[in-house]
Amino acid sequence: MRQDEALETLERAETVGTRVRALGRWYAVYGIGYGLMSMVVVLTMGLSQTLRGVVVAMAVLAVCLTALSVYQARQPVKPLGYARLHAWGIGVWGAVYGLAVVAGMYLFPEDPAWWIPMAALSAVPTSVAGCMALRRSRSAV
């Protein structure tokens, strides 16, 4: 292989790498969308304290999770470090969500001073994971 062929091959590889990294940006939409869904669900459940509120929250959760799962499954590539990043985001979200709902239902029913900050906090883990994927997709490998 001559030097000019090698340089041309390296340029093509760099172009492909840039395109593939850009395709991983979808996870930012997923993570932030998941966070927004969590905020709505936590607020609806916590501030209504009725069976109707829980049913509405679970319906929103089911629709949003289905839409996000279909969106995720249709993506051609996964972001760099996707498995670890996704596991971290969902794991931390689960802990925050569980704390918000269980403690809130028993200790802070219908108390906006608990539910509003916890709803915002529940959006943080997956949103951070999405932003990290976005940052990684813009950086060179």
C-alpha positions in Angstrom: 0.0 0.0 0.0 1.4 3.3 -1.0 1.4 6.4 1.3 -1.3 8.2 -0.6 -3.6 5.1 -0.5 -3.0 4.8 3.2 -3.9 8.5 3.8 -7.0 8.1 1.7 -8.0 5.0 3.7 -7.4 6.9 7.0 -9.5 9.8 5.8 -12.4 7.5 4.8 -12.2 5.8 8.2 -12.3 9.1 10.0 -15.3 10.2 7.9 -17.1 6.9 8.8 -16.2 7.3 12.5 -17.6 10.8 12.5 -20.9 9.7 10.9 -21.3 6.8 13.3 -20.6 8.9 16.4 -23.2 11.4 15.2 -25.8 8.6 14.9 -25.3 7.9 18.6 -26.8 11.3 19.5 -30.3 9.8 19.7 -29.6 8.7 23.2 -29.8 12.3 24.4 -33.4 12.5 23.2 -34.1 9.2 24.9 -32.5 10.2 28.2 -34.1 13.6 28.4 -37.5 12.2 27.2 -37.3 9.5 29.9 -36.5 12.2 32.5 -39.5 14.4 31.4 -41.7 11.3 31.6 -40.5 10.6 35.1 -41.3 14.2 36.2 -44.8 13.9 34.9 -45.4 10.5 36.5 -44.0 11.5 39.9 -46.0 14.7 40.0 -49.2 13.1 38.9 -49.0 10.3 41.4 -47.8 12.4 44.3 -50.0 15.4 44.1 -53.2 13.6 43.2 -53.1 10.9 45.9 -56.1 9.2 44.3 -56.6 6.0 42.4 -57.4 8.0 39.3 -54.1 9.9 39.6 -52.1 6.6 39.9 -54.0 5.2 36.9 -53.3 8.3 34.8 -49.6 8.2 35.9 -49.3 4.5 35.0 -51.0 5.1 31.6 -48.6 7.9 30.8 -45.7 5.7 31.9 -46.9 2.8 29.7 -47.3 5.0 26.6 -44.1 6.9 27.1 -42.0 3.7 27.8 -43.5 2.0 24.8 -42.7 5.0 22.6 -39.2 5.4 24.0 -38.5 1.6 23.6 -39.6 1.6 20.0 -37.5 4.7 19.3 -34.5 3.1 20.9 -34.9 -0.2 19.1 -35.1 1.6 15.7 -31.7 3.3 16.1 -28.9 1.9 13.8 -26.1 2.3 16.4 -25.7 2.6 20.1 -23.6 5.4 21.6 -20.1 4.8 22.9 -20.3 3.0 26.3 -24.1 2.6 25.9 -24.5 -0.5 28.1 -22.8 1.0 31.1 -24.2 4.5 30.6 -27.8 3.1 30.2 -27.4 0.8 33.2 -26.1 3.7 35.3 -28.9 6.1 34.2 -31.8 3.6 34.8 -30.2 2.2 38.0 -29.9 5.6 39.6 -33.3 6.7 38.3 -34.9 3.5 39.8 -33.4 4.3 43.2 -34.5 8.0 43.1 -38.0 7.1 41.8 -38.5 4.4 44.4 -37.4 6.7 47.2 -39.7 9.5 45.9 -42.8 7.3 45.5 -42.4 5.1 48.6 -41.4 7.8 51.0 -43.7 10.3 49.5 -46.8 8.1 49.6 -46.3 7.3 53.3 -44.6 10.4 54.7 -45.5 13.3 52.4 -48.9 12.7 50.8 -49.9 15.6 48.6 -47.1 17.7 49.9 -45.7 19.8 47.0 -42.6 20.6 49.0 -41.7 16.9 48.6 -43.1 16.0 45.3 -41.9 18.9 43.1 -38.2 18.6 44.0 -38.4 14.8 43.9 -40.0 15.0 40.4 -37.2 17.2 39.2 -34.6 15.0 40.9 -36.1 11.9 39.2 -35.4 13.5 35.8 -31.7 14.0 36.5 -30.1 10.6 36.1 -31.4 9.7 32.6 -31.0 13.3 31.5 -27.4 13.3 32.6 -26.8 10.0 30.8 -28.3 11.4 27.7 -26.1 14.5 27.8 -23.1 12.4 28.4 -23.9 10.3 25.3 -24.3 13.6 23.4 -20.9 14.9 24.6 -19.2 11.6 23.7 -20.8 11.6 20.2 -19.2 15.0 19.5 -15.7 14.1 20.7 -13.1 12.2 18.8 -12.5 8.6 19.5 
